[in-house]
Amino acid sequence: MSKEDLKLTSSEVGTLWGEYMNGTMTDTVNRYMYSIIEDDAIKQIFDVAIKTFAKQKDQLIRFFKSEGFPIPIGFSEADLVKGAPRLFTDIFCLNYLHIMTLHGLLGHSTSLAVSVRKDLRYFYDKCDNDAKKMYHQTIDLLLEKGSFQRDPLFYPEAAPEFIESTDFTDGIFGKGRRLAATEIISISFNMKKSIMAKTLSIAFSQVAQTKEVRKFLQDSQETADGQIQKLSKIMHADNLPVPKSWETEITTSTETPFSDKLMLYHIGFLFQAAQAYHGTGLASAMRTDLVAVYESTILKNLMVTKEWFKLMVKYKWLEQPPLAPNRKEMAQDQ
């Protein structure tokens, strides 16, 4: 069956909608960062990111039009204040691009996994390959700048070992045990994401125009910081280093480069995306203290997301994704 004979499924339409919304949000931030970056190498990599998404956006629009779906509003030049002064340092901008590339890799892979139509599969495969290239480029440049934060180093044991006691899961009572390498994967990953959420919350709270949005961003900062502190405590107990914070990479500017809509949506996106990473951490945790941290973090993030949803709806900033047909309503209209 040709692709022309296959209508897009609800999952495929959902991925297109999500890719457009999140892509236009990140692209708007990238465009601002490109305008303030002074380092030529960093500026060049942002230029690549902007041009890459421009091609992806054109294809996303073609998909929507070919199926008769309205093109989402998303984010655009209307959410960008041109000429706004510097809010971030160059090195933070590069770290931002790296972290958002990681989010993009997960998003493209998920979209590819639920796509059936050949043209859509090849599109997401191309998006994934573009993200992989950007992933390598951001890491290489961060390493070159001496700013890439590597995870803790372990040293090899003499031979493989087996777990011999149920104490292996005990991180609160009794003697406990050292962290496993499989657990540090998620701890480090989640800490870096929380550090990004905290830093953006601080920066956005400096420039937000709406009082309620400012308050939400300040609360989000405290929430992210609390999660960072809990995981840091666990790492410090084993004398392991933690990723550094980026608060000092924010300038003292109070002039906003973005709309409140974009800033609020961005923080909500980060907290929602973090749920998947925290869930993965919970699934891989084999220590009771880690399980407790992830469970409390997931619950707290749900509360943050609930407040975020209320604000987005109140100010009519939350676009509605495509919905399933209301069969009952259709029947009543007859």
ZADO-1210 file (C-alpha; in nm, 4 decimals, padded with zeros to 6 digits):
<atoms>
<atom x="00.0000" y="00.0000" z="00.0000" code="MET" pos="1"/>
<atom x="00.1408" y="00.3406" z="-00.0961" code="SER" pos="2"/>
<atom x="00.1776" y="00.6232" z="00.1496" code="LYS" pos="3"/>
<atom x="-00.0985" y="00.8092" z="-00.0332" code="GLU" pos="4"/>
<atom x="-00.3439" y="00.5327" z="00.0624" code="ASP" pos="5"/>
<atom x="-00.2529" y="00.5529" z="00.4298" code="LEU" pos="6"/>
<atom x="-00.4195" y="00.8254" z="00.6324" code="LYS" pos="7"/>
<atom x="-00.2270" y="00.9524" z="00.9321" code="LEU" pos="8"/>
<atom x="-00.3190" y="00.7790" z="01.2557" code="THR" pos="9"/>
<atom x="-00.4031" y="00.9656" z="01.5760" code="SER" pos="10"/>
<atom x="-00.0559" y="00.8831" z="01.7133" code="SER" pos="11"/>
<atom x="00.1126" y="01.0156" z="01.4005" code="GLU" pos="12"/>
<atom x="-00.0892" y="01.3366" z="01.4093" code="VAL" pos="13"/>
<atom x="-00.0020" y="01.3710" z="01.7788" code="GLY" pos="14"/>
<atom x="00.3699" y="01.3410" z="01.7105" code="THR" pos="15"/>
<atom x="00.3535" y="01.6012" z="01.4338" code="LEU" pos="16"/>
<atom x="00.1703" y="01.8401" z="01.6651" code="TRP" pos="17"/>
<atom x="00.4191" y="01.7875" z="01.9478" code="GLY" pos="18"/>
<atom x="00.7197" y="01.8214" z="01.7175" code="GLU" pos="19"/>
<atom x="00.5837" y="02.1512" z="01.5839" code="TYR" pos="20"/>
<atom x="00.5015" y="02.2996" z="01.9250" code="MET" pos="21"/>
<atom x="00.8273" y="02.2035" z="02.0957" code="ASN" pos="22"/>
<atom x="01.0355" y="02.2693" z="01.7859" code="GLY" pos="23"/>
<atom x="00.9076" y="02.6238" z="01.7355" code="THR" pos="24"/>
<atom x="00.9585" y="02.6954" z="02.1061" code="MET" pos="25"/>
<atom x="01.3221" y="02.5850" z="02.1000" code="THR" pos="26"/>
<atom x="01.3844" y="02.7545" z="01.7671" code="ASP" pos="27"/>
<atom x="01.2626" y="03.0873" z="01.9070" code="THR" pos="28"/>
<atom x="01.5055" y="03.0595" z="02.1989" code="VAL" pos="29"/>
<atom x="01.7852" y="02.9538" z="01.9625" code="ASN" pos="30"/>
<atom x="01.7235" y="03.2612" z="01.7460" code="ARG" pos="31"/>
<atom x="01.7555" y="03.4895" z="02.0466" code="TYR" pos="32"/>
<atom x="02.0723" y="03.3161" z="02.1624" code="MET" pos="33"/>
<atom x="02.2189" y="03.3410" z="01.8132" code="TYR" pos="34"/>
<atom x="02.1647" y="03.7178" z="01.8257" code="SER" pos="35"/>
<atom x="02.3638" y="03.7617" z="02.1493" code="ILE" pos="36"/>
<atom x="02.6424" y="03.5016" z="02.1083" code="ILE" pos="37"/>
<atom x="02.9883" y="03.6474" z="02.0485" code="GLU" pos="38"/>
<atom x="03.1944" y="03.3278" z="02.0208" code="ASP" pos="39"/>
<atom x="03.2240" y="03.2401" z="01.6494" code="ASP" pos="40"/>
<atom x="03.2328" y="02.8611" z="01.6988" code="ALA" pos="41"/>
<atom x="02.9225" y="02.8632" z="01.9216" code="ILE" pos="42"/>
<atom x="02.7434" y="03.1033" z="01.6889" code="LYS" pos="43"/>
<atom x="02.8138" y="02.8740" z="01.3939" code="GLN" pos="44"/>
<atom x="02.6613" y="02.5705" z="01.5634" code="ILE" pos="45"/>
<atom x="02.3469" y="02.7695" z="01.6456" code="PHE" pos="46"/>
<atom x="02.3271" y="02.8738" z="01.2821" code="ASP" pos="47"/>
<atom x="02.3240" y="02.5046" z="01.1869" code="VAL" pos="48"/>
<atom x="02.0502" y="02.4326" z="01.4419" code="ALA" pos="49"/>
<atom x="01.8308" y="02.7169" z="01.3133" code="ILE" pos="50"/>
<atom x="01.8693" y="02.6165" z="00.9481" code="LYS" pos="51"/>
<atom x="01.8059" y="02.2498" z="01.0301" code="THR" pos="52"/>
<atom x="01.4781" y="02.3250" z="01.2061" code="PHE" pos="53"/>
<atom x="01.3674" y="02.5582" z="00.9248" code="ALA" pos="54"/>
<atom x="01.3732" y="02.2580" z="00.6894" code="LYS" pos="55"/>
<atom x="01.1942" y="02.0387" z="00.9445" code="GLN" pos="56"/>
<atom x="00.9287" y="02.3030" z="01.0012" code="LYS" pos="57"/>
<atom x="00.8551" y="02.3271" z="00.6291" code="ASP" pos="58"/>
<atom x="00.8040" y="01.9512" z="00.6142" code="GLN" pos="59"/>
<atom x="00.5825" y="01.9518" z="00.9240" code="LEU" pos="60"/>
<atom x="00.3629" y="02.2180" z="00.7623" code="ILE" pos="61"/>
<atom x="00.3362" y="02.0077" z="00.4444" code="ARG" pos="62"/>
<atom x="00.2218" y="01.7097" z="00.6481" code="PHE" pos="63"/>
<atom x="-00.0497" y="01.9138" z="00.8200" code="PHE" pos="64"/>
<atom x="-00.1703" y="02.0681" z="00.4946" code="LYS" pos="65"/>
<atom x="-00.1769" y="01.7397" z="00.3031" code="SER" pos="66"/>
<atom x="-00.4033" y="01.5847" z="00.5685" code="GLU" pos="67"/>
<atom x="-00.6264" y="01.8904" z="00.6107" code="GLY" pos="68"/>
<atom x="-00.5231" y="01.9608" z="00.9709" code="PHE" pos="69"/>
<atom x="-00.4802" y="02.3232" z="01.0828" code="PRO" pos="70"/>
<atom x="-00.1213" y="02.4314" z="01.1342" code="ILE" pos="71"/>
<atom x="-00.0572" y="02.4918" z="01.5065" code="PRO" pos="72"/>
<atom x="00.0222" y="02.8457" z="01.6160" code="ILE" pos="73"/>
<atom x="00.3190" y="02.7333" z="01.8246" code="GLY" pos="74"/>
<atom x="00.5831" y="03.0008" z="01.8731" code="PHE" pos="75"/>
<atom x="00.7189" y="03.2586" z="01.6325" code="SER" pos="76"/>
<atom x="00.8784" y="03.6012" z="01.5968" code="GLU" pos="77"/>
<atom x="00.5795" y="03.7343" z="01.7933" code="ALA" pos="78"/>
<atom x="00.7236" y="03.5632" z="02.1041" code="ASP" pos="79"/>
<atom x="01.0676" y="03.7160" z="02.0552" code="LEU" pos="80"/>
<atom x="01.1664" y="04.0683" z="02.1578" code="VAL" pos="81"/>
<atom x="01.4280" y="04.1769" z="01.9082" code="LYS" pos="82"/>
<atom x="01.7180" y="04.3772" z="02.0411" code="GLY" pos="83"/>
<atom x="01.6732" y="04.2527" z="02.3983" code="ALA" pos="84"/>
<atom x="02.0003" y="04.2632" z="02.5937" code="PRO" pos="85"/>
<atom x="02.2014" y="03.9571" z="02.6867" code="ARG" pos="86"/>
<atom x="02.0375" y="03.7328" z="02.9475" code="LEU" pos="87"/>
<atom x="02.2782" y="03.4367" z="02.9183" code="PHE" pos="88"/>
<atom x="02.6501" y="03.3844" z="02.8651" code="THR" pos="89"/>
<atom x="02.7757" y="03.2133" z="02.5502" code="ASP" pos="90"/>
<atom x="02.8707" y="02.8966" z="02.7374" code="ILE" pos="91"/>
<atom x="02.5241" y="02.8640" z="02.8873" code="PHE" pos="92"/>
<atom x="02.3751" y="02.8979" z="02.5402" code="CYS" pos="93"/>
<atom x="02.5918" y="02.6067" z="02.4243" code="LEU" pos="94"/>
<atom x="02.4865" y="02.3977" z="02.7245" code="ASN" pos="95"/>
<atom x="02.1233" y="02.4843" z="02.6524" code="TYR" pos="96"/>
<atom x="02.1574" y="02.3644" z="02.2930" code="LEU" pos="97"/>
<atom x="02.3154" y="02.0407" z="02.4150" code="HIS" pos="98"/>
<atom x="02.0399" y="01.9662" z="02.6683" code="ILE" pos="99"/>
<atom x="01.7600" y="02.0524" z="02.4251" code="MET" pos="100"/>
<atom x="01.9266" y="01.8293" z="02.1652" code="THR" pos="101"/>
<atom x="01.8990" y="01.5426" z="02.4149" code="LEU" pos="102"/>
<atom x="01.5266" y="01.6164" z="02.4486" code="HIS" pos="103"/>
<atom x="01.5014" y="01.6227" z="02.0702" code="GLY" pos="104"/>
<atom x="01.6672" y="01.2824" z="02.0388" code="LEU" pos="105"/>
<atom x="01.4106" y="01.1300" z="02.2736" code="LEU" pos="106"/>
<atom x="01.1231" y="01.3048" z="02.0966" code="GLY" pos="107"/>
<atom x="01.2298" y="01.2018" z="01.7463" code="HIS" pos="108"/>
<atom x="01.2872" y="00.8411" z="01.8548" code="SER" pos="109"/>
<atom x="00.9426" y="00.8232" z="02.0138" code="THR" pos="110"/>
<atom x="00.7816" y="00.9760" z="01.7046" code="SER" pos="111"/>
<atom x="00.9606" y="00.7273" z="01.4813" code="LEU" pos="112"/>
<atom x="00.8533" y="00.4358" z="01.7010" code="ALA" pos="113"/>
<atom x="00.4800" y="00.5140" z="01.6609" code="VAL" pos="114"/>
<atom x="00.4910" y="00.6049" z="01.2907" code="SER" pos="115"/>
<atom x="00.3781" y="00.3652" z="01.0185" code="VAL" pos="116"/>
<atom x="00.3619" y="00.5730" z="00.7022" code="ARG" pos="117"/>
<atom x="00.6859" y="00.5535" z="00.5087" code="LYS" pos="118"/>
<atom x="00.7245" y="00.9261" z="00.4428" code="ASP" pos="119"/>
<atom x="00.6730" y="01.0002" z="00.8124" code="LEU" pos="120"/>
<atom x="00.9184" y="00.7305" z="00.9194" code="ARG" pos="121"/>
<atom x="01.1854" y="00.8668" z="00.6864" code="TYR" pos="122"/>
<atom x="01.1186" y="01.2203" z="00.8064" code="PHE" pos="123"/>
<atom x="01.1681" y="01.1274" z="01.1719" code="TYR" pos="124"/>
<atom x="01.4699" y="00.9165" z="01.0831" code="ASP" pos="125"/>
<atom x="01.6230" y="01.2252" z="00.9188" code="LYS" pos="126"/>
<atom x="01.5314" y="01.4373" z="01.2238" code="CYS" pos="127"/>
<atom x="01.6960" y="01.1798" z="01.4494" code="ASP" pos="128"/>
<atom x="02.0131" y="01.1781" z="01.2380" code="ASN" pos="129"/>
<atom x="02.0236" y="01.5590" z="01.2429" code="ASP" pos="130"/>
<atom x="01.9896" y="01.5521" z="01.6230" code="ALA" pos="131"/>
<atom x="02.2686" y="01.2954" z="01.6509" code="LYS" pos="132"/>
<atom x="02.4993" y="01.5211" z="01.4490" code="LYS" pos="133"/>
<atom x="02.4101" y="01.8157" z="01.6709" code="MET" pos="134"/>
<atom x="02.4676" y="01.5989" z="01.9804" code="TYR" pos="135"/>
<atom x="02.8216" y="01.5197" z="01.8657" code="HIS" pos="136"/>
<atom x="02.8905" y="01.8811" z="01.7692" code="GLN" pos="137"/>
<atom x="02.7743" y="02.0246" z="02.1019" code="THR" pos="138"/>
<atom x="02.9751" y="01.7716" z="02.3036" code="ILE" pos="139"/>
<atom x="03.2884" y="01.8262" z="02.0929" code="ASP" pos="140"/>
<atom x="03.2626" y="02.2028" z="02.1344" code="LEU" pos="141"/>
<atom x="03.1893" y="02.1802" z="02.5078" code="LEU" pos="142"/>
<atom x="03.4948" y="01.9563" z="02.5487" code="LEU" pos="143"/>
<atom x="03.7019" y="02.1998" z="02.3455" code="GLU" pos="144"/>
<atom x="03.5847" y="02.4844" z="02.5705" code="LYS" pos="145"/>
<atom x="03.6548" y="02.2776" z="02.8825" code="GLY" pos="146"/>
<atom x="03.2911" y="02.3036" z="02.9848" code="SER" pos="147"/>
<atom x="03.1537" y="01.9512" z="02.9362" code="PHE" pos="148"/>
<atom x="03.0626" y="01.7889" z="03.2673" code="GLN" pos="149"/>
<atom x="03.1550" y="01.4235" z="03.2630" code="ARG" pos="150"/>
<atom x="02.9944" y="01.1761" z="03.5004" code="ASP" pos="151"/>
<atom x="03.1916" y="01.0288" z="03.7961" code="PRO" pos="152"/>
<atom x="03.4668" y="00.7813" z="03.7139" code="LEU" pos="153"/>
<atom x="03.4620" y="00.4236" z="03.8440" code="PHE" pos="154"/>
<atom x="03.7588" y="00.1892" z="03.8670" code="TYR" pos="155"/>
<atom x="03.7526" y="-00.1749" z="03.7505" code="PRO" pos="156"/>
<atom x="03.7016" y="-00.4609" z="03.9934" code="GLU" pos="157"/>
<atom x="03.9211" y="-00.7713" z="03.9794" code="ALA" pos="158"/>
<atom x="03.6333" y="-00.9919" z="03.8571" code="ALA" pos="159"/>
<atom x="03.2517" y="-00.9937" z="03.8105" code="PRO" pos="160"/>
<atom x="03.0516" y="-01.0308" z="04.1335" code="GLU" pos="161"/>
<atom x="02.7006" y="-01.1427" z="04.2306" code="PHE" pos="162"/>
<atom x="02.4610" y="-00.9797" z="04.4770" code="ILE" pos="163"/>
<atom x="02.4691" y="-01.1933" z="04.7904" code="GLU" pos="164"/>
<atom x="02.2370" y="-01.0083" z="05.0293" code="SER" pos="165"/>
<atom x="01.9026" y="-00.8284" z="05.0287" code="THR" pos="166"/>
<atom x="02.0915" y="-00.5436" z="05.1990" code="ASP" pos="167"/>
<atom x="02.1729" y="-00.4415" z="04.8409" code="PHE" pos="168"/>
<atom x="01.8423" y="-00.2519" z="04.8283" code="THR" pos="169"/>
<atom x="01.8918" y="-00.0827" z="05.1656" code="ASP" pos="170"/>
<atom x="01.9900" y="00.2812" z="05.1442" code="GLY" pos="171"/>
<atom x="01.8254" y="00.4077" z="05.4639" code="ILE" pos="172"/>
<atom x="01.8515" y="00.1458" z="05.7360" code="PHE" pos="173"/>
<atom x="02.1464" y="-00.0745" z="05.8185" code="GLY" pos="174"/>
<atom x="02.4784" y="-00.0380" z="05.6454" code="LYS" pos="175"/>
<atom x="02.3423" y="00.0415" z="05.2982" code="GLY" pos="176"/>
<atom x="02.5755" y="00.0199" z="05.0019" code="ARG" pos="177"/>
<atom x="02.7548" y="00.2302" z="04.7450" code="ARG" pos="178"/>
<atom x="02.5756" y="00.3551" z="04.4354" code="LEU" pos="179"/>
<atom x="02.5722" y="00.1257" z="04.1332" code="ALA" pos="180"/>
<atom x="02.6875" y="00.2509" z="03.7938" code="ALA" pos="181"/>
<atom x="02.3404" y="00.1716" z="03.6551" code="THR" pos="182"/>
<atom x="02.1867" y="00.4054" z="03.9130" code="GLU" pos="183"/>
<atom x="02.4267" y="00.6907" z="03.8461" code="ILE" pos="184"/>
<atom x="02.3118" y="00.7008" z="03.4821" code="ILE" pos="185"/>
<atom x="01.9724" y="00.8377" z="03.5846" code="SER" pos="186"/>
<atom x="02.0985" y="01.0394" z="03.8826" code="ILE" pos="187"/>
<atom x="02.3414" y="01.2357" z="03.6664" code="SER" pos="188"/>
<atom x="02.0946" y="01.2707" z="03.3790" code="PHE" pos="189"/>
<atom x="01.8167" y="01.3949" z="03.6084" code="ASN" pos="190"/>
<atom x="02.0440" y="01.6367" z="03.7910" code="MET" pos="191"/>
<atom x="02.1560" y="01.7986" z="03.4658" code="LYS" pos="192"/>
<atom x="01.7942" y="01.8381" z="03.3538" code="LYS" pos="193"/>
<atom x="01.6943" y="01.9851" z="03.6913" code="SER" pos="194"/>
<atom x="01.9906" y="02.2258" z="03.6793" code="ILE" pos="195"/>
<atom x="01.8714" y="02.3459" z="03.3384" code="MET" pos="196"/>
<atom x="01.5140" y="02.3884" z="03.4674" code="ALA" pos="197"/>
<atom x="01.6374" y="02.5791" z="03.7725" code="LYS" pos="198"/>
<atom x="01.8623" y="02.8093" z="03.5707" code="THR" pos="199"/>
<atom x="01.5926" y="02.8944" z="03.3175" code="LEU" pos="200"/>
<atom x="01.3407" y="02.9485" z="03.5986" code="SER" pos="201"/>
<atom x="01.5754" y="03.2003" z="03.7607" code="ILE" pos="202"/>
<atom x="01.6456" y="03.3797" z="03.4328" code="ALA" pos="203"/>
<atom x="01.2823" y="03.3883" z="03.3239" code="PHE" pos="204"/>
<atom x="01.1639" y="03.5089" z="03.6665" code="SER" pos="205"/>
<atom x="01.3957" y="03.8104" z="03.6291" code="GLN" pos="206"/>
<atom x="01.2258" y="03.9219" z="03.3098" code="VAL" pos="207"/>
<atom x="00.8661" y="03.7897" z="03.3259" code="ALA" pos="208"/>
<atom x="00.6048" y="04.0630" z="03.2907" code="GLN" pos="209"/>
<atom x="00.3092" y="03.8890" z="03.4567" code="THR" pos="210"/>
<atom x="00.3070" y="03.8675" z="03.8368" code="LYS" pos="211"/>
<atom x="00.1527" y="03.5185" z="03.8456" code="GLU" pos="212"/>
<atom x="00.4013" y="03.3888" z="03.5906" code="VAL" pos="213"/>
<atom x="00.6878" y="03.5360" z="03.7925" code="ARG" pos="214"/>
<atom x="00.5592" y="03.3641" z="04.1070" code="LYS" pos="215"/>
<atom x="00.5245" y="03.0313" z="03.9264" code="PHE" pos="216"/>
<atom x="00.8805" y="03.0583" z="03.7931" code="LEU" pos="217"/>
<atom x="01.0153" y="03.1336" z="04.1411" code="GLN" pos="218"/>
<atom x="00.8308" y="02.8304" z="04.2787" code="ASP" pos="219"/>
<atom x="00.9653" y="02.6184" z="03.9924" code="SER" pos="220"/>
<atom x="01.3164" y="02.7292" z="04.0791" code="GLN" pos="221"/>
<atom x="01.2699" y="02.6128" z="04.4383" code="GLU" pos="222"/>
<atom x="01.1210" y="02.2826" z="04.3246" code="THR" pos="223"/>
<atom x="01.4094" y="02.2105" z="04.0888" code="ALA" pos="224"/>
<atom x="01.6626" y="02.3128" z="04.3532" code="ASP" pos="225"/>
<atom x="01.5050" y="02.0780" z="04.6077" code="GLY" pos="226"/>
<atom x="01.5363" y="01.7880" z="04.3639" code="GLN" pos="227"/>
<atom x="01.8982" y="01.8772" z="04.2911" code="ILE" pos="228"/>
<atom x="01.9803" y="01.8884" z="04.6628" code="GLN" pos="229"/>
<atom x="01.8248" y="01.5473" z="04.7311" code="LYS" pos="230"/>
<atom x="02.0221" y="01.3760" z="04.4544" code="LEU" pos="231"/>
<atom x="02.3385" y="01.5681" z="04.5432" code="SER" pos="232"/>
<atom x="02.3152" y="01.4426" z="04.9024" code="LYS" pos="233"/>
<atom x="02.3058" y="01.0847" z="04.7782" code="ILE" pos="234"/>
<atom x="02.6074" y="01.1423" z="04.5523" code="MET" pos="235"/>
<atom x="02.8069" y="01.3207" z="04.8226" code="HIS" pos="236"/>
<atom x="02.7500" y="01.0301" z="05.0621" code="ALA" pos="237"/>
<atom x="02.9644" y="00.8192" z="04.8277" code="ASP" pos="238"/>
<atom x="03.2156" y="01.1026" z="04.7770" code="ASN" pos="239"/>
<atom x="03.1069" y="01.1430" z="04.4154" code="LEU" pos="240"/>
<atom x="03.1095" y="01.4787" z="04.2336" code="PRO" pos="241"/>
<atom x="02.7873" y="01.6400" z="04.1123" code="VAL" pos="242"/>
<atom x="02.7273" y="01.8541" z="03.8020" code="PRO" pos="243"/>
<atom x="02.7963" y="02.2228" z="03.8591" code="LYS" pos="244"/>
<atom x="02.5186" y="02.4797" z="03.8607" code="SER" pos="245"/>
<atom x="02.4772" y="02.7447" z="03.5919" code="TRP" pos="246"/>
<atom x="02.3216" y="03.0302" z="03.7904" code="GLU" pos="247"/>
<atom x="02.6280" y="03.2485" z="03.7383" code="THR" pos="248"/>
<atom x="02.5794" y="03.2165" z="03.3614" code="GLU" pos="249"/>
<atom x="02.2714" y="03.4430" z="03.3908" code="ILE" pos="250"/>
<atom x="02.3261" y="03.8165" z="03.3568" code="THR" pos="251"/>
<atom x="02.1506" y="04.0811" z="03.5669" code="THR" pos="252"/>
<atom x="01.9286" y="04.1949" z="03.2790" code="SER" pos="253"/>
<atom x="01.5607" y="04.2519" z="03.3636" code="THR" pos="254"/>
<atom x="01.4504" y="04.3221" z="03.0058" code="GLU" pos="255"/>
<atom x="01.2615" y="04.0280" z="02.8621" code="THR" pos="256"/>
<atom x="01.3677" y="03.8703" z="02.5322" code="PRO" pos="257"/>
<atom x="01.0619" y="03.6410" z="02.5243" code="PHE" pos="258"/>
<atom x="00.6875" y="03.6476" z="02.5699" code="SER" pos="259"/>
<atom x="00.5557" y="03.5251" z="02.9052" code="ASP" pos="260"/>
<atom x="00.3688" y="03.2598" z="02.7078" code="LYS" pos="261"/>
<atom x="00.6923" y="03.1123" z="02.5750" code="LEU" pos="262"/>
<atom x="00.8721" y="03.1218" z="02.9084" code="MET" pos="263"/>
<atom x="00.5854" y="02.9593" z="03.0955" code="LEU" pos="264"/>
<atom x="00.5402" y="02.6935" z="02.8269" code="TYR" pos="265"/>
<atom x="00.9139" y="02.6200" z="02.8258" code="HIS" pos="266"/>
<atom x="00.9326" y="02.5515" z="03.1994" code="ILE" pos="267"/>
<atom x="00.6194" y="02.3374" z="03.1813" code="GLY" pos="268"/>
<atom x="00.7769" y="02.1396" z="02.8976" code="PHE" pos="269"/>
<atom x="01.0913" y="02.0747" z="03.1022" code="LEU" pos="270"/>
<atom x="00.8975" y="01.9539" z="03.4062" code="PHE" pos="271"/>
<atom x="00.6741" y="01.7300" z="03.1956" code="GLN" pos="272"/>
<atom x="00.9665" y="01.5854" z="03.0001" code="ALA" pos="273"/>
<atom x="01.1501" y="01.5222" z="03.3275" code="ALA" pos="274"/>
<atom x="00.8757" y="01.2819" z="03.4357" code="GLN" pos="275"/>
<atom x="00.9927" y="01.0300" z="03.1776" code="ALA" pos="276"/>
<atom x="01.3522" y="01.0552" z="03.3041" code="TYR" pos="277"/>
<atom x="01.2452" y="01.0287" z="03.6689" code="HIS" pos="278"/>
<atom x="01.0338" y="00.7252" z="03.5793" code="GLY" pos="279"/>
<atom x="01.3368" y="00.5626" z="03.4198" code="THR" pos="280"/>
<atom x="01.5399" y="00.6429" z="03.7312" code="GLY" pos="281"/>
<atom x="01.2731" y="00.4887" z="03.9519" code="LEU" pos="282"/>
<atom x="01.2685" y="00.1727" z="03.7402" code="ALA" pos="283"/>
<atom x="01.6473" y="00.1338" z="03.7632" code="SER" pos="284"/>
<atom x="01.6791" y="00.2232" z="04.1342" code="ALA" pos="285"/>
<atom x="01.7711" y="-00.0664" z="04.3635" code="MET" pos="286"/>
<atom x="01.8141" y="00.1391" z="04.6801" code="ARG" pos="287"/>
<atom x="01.5213" y="00.2387" z="04.8975" code="THR" pos="288"/>
<atom x="01.6421" y="00.5964" z="04.9453" code="ASP" pos="289"/>
<atom x="01.6651" y="00.6462" z="04.5690" code="LEU" pos="290"/>
<atom x="01.3169" y="00.5025" z="04.5208" code="VAL" pos="291"/>
<atom x="01.1823" y="00.7473" z="04.7796" code="ALA" pos="292"/>
<atom x="01.3517" y="01.0452" z="04.6103" code="VAL" pos="293"/>
<atom x="01.2144" y="00.9568" z="04.2672" code="TYR" pos="294"/>
<atom x="00.8636" y="00.8944" z="04.4013" code="GLU" pos="295"/>
<atom x="00.8533" y="01.2300" z="04.5827" code="SER" pos="296"/>
<atom x="01.0011" y="01.4064" z="04.2793" code="THR" pos="297"/>
<atom x="00.7410" y="01.2625" z="04.0430" code="ILE" pos="298"/>
<atom x="00.4615" y="01.3645" z="04.2803" code="LEU" pos="299"/>
<atom x="00.6019" y="01.7170" z="04.3196" code="LYS" pos="300"/>
<atom x="00.6384" y="01.7562" z="03.9434" code="ASN" pos="301"/>
<atom x="00.2742" y="01.6564" z="03.8992" code="LEU" pos="302"/>
<atom x="00.1766" y="01.9372" z="04.1369" code="MET" pos="303"/>
<atom x="00.3933" y="02.1859" z="03.9440" code="VAL" pos="304"/>
<atom x="00.2399" y="02.0727" z="03.6149" code="THR" pos="305"/>
<atom x="-00.1105" y="02.1126" z="03.7564" code="LYS" pos="306"/>
<atom x="-00.0393" y="02.4758" z="03.8520" code="GLU" pos="307"/>
<atom x="00.1252" y="02.5320" z="03.5137" code="TRP" pos="308"/>
<atom x="-00.1856" y="02.4025" z="03.3373" code="PHE" pos="309"/>
<atom x="-00.4103" y="02.6397" z="03.5321" code="LYS" pos="310"/>
<atom x="-00.1993" y="02.9419" z="03.4374" code="LEU" pos="311"/>
<atom x="-00.1683" y="02.8446" z="03.0714" code="MET" pos="312"/>
<atom x="-00.5467" y="02.8023" z="03.0458" code="VAL" pos="313"/>
<atom x="-00.6186" y="03.1216" z="03.2390" code="LYS" pos="314"/>
<atom x="-00.4193" y="03.3343" z="02.9966" code="TYR" pos="315"/>
<atom x="-00.5388" y="03.1360" z="02.6919" code="LYS" pos="316"/>
<atom x="-00.1827" y="03.0340" z="02.6032" code="TRP" pos="317"/>
<atom x="-00.2357" y="02.6571" z="02.5875" code="LEU" pos="318"/>
<atom x="-00.3114" y="02.5290" z="02.2403" code="GLU" pos="319"/>
<atom x="-00.5405" y="02.2297" z="02.2190" code="GLN" pos="320"/>
<atom x="-00.3979" y="01.9255" z="02.0417" code="PRO" pos="321"/>
<atom x="-00.6165" y="01.7381" z="01.7903" code="PRO" pos="322"/>
<atom x="-00.8982" y="01.5515" z="01.9718" code="LEU" pos="323"/>
<atom x="-01.0820" y="01.2278" z="01.8995" code="ALA" pos="324"/>
<atom x="-01.4233" y="01.2795" z="01.7333" code="PRO" pos="325"/>
<atom x="-01.7108" y="01.3347" z="01.9787" code="ASN" pos="326"/>
<atom x="-01.9454" y="01.0610" z="01.8582" code="ARG" pos="327"/>
<atom x="-02.2082" y="01.1287" z="02.1244" code="LYS" pos="328"/>
<atom x="-02.2291" y="01.4956" z="02.0291" code="GLU" pos="329"/>
<atom x="-02.2576" y="01.4039" z="01.6627" code="MET" pos="330"/>
<atom x="-02.5452" y="01.1699" z="01.7355" code="ALA" pos="331"/>
<atom x="-02.7284" y="01.4366" z="01.9345" code="GLN" pos="332"/>
<atom x="-02.6941" y="01.6894" z="01.6506" code="ASP" pos="333"/>
<atom x="-02.8824" y="01.4508" z="01.4242" code="GLN" pos="334"/>
</atoms>
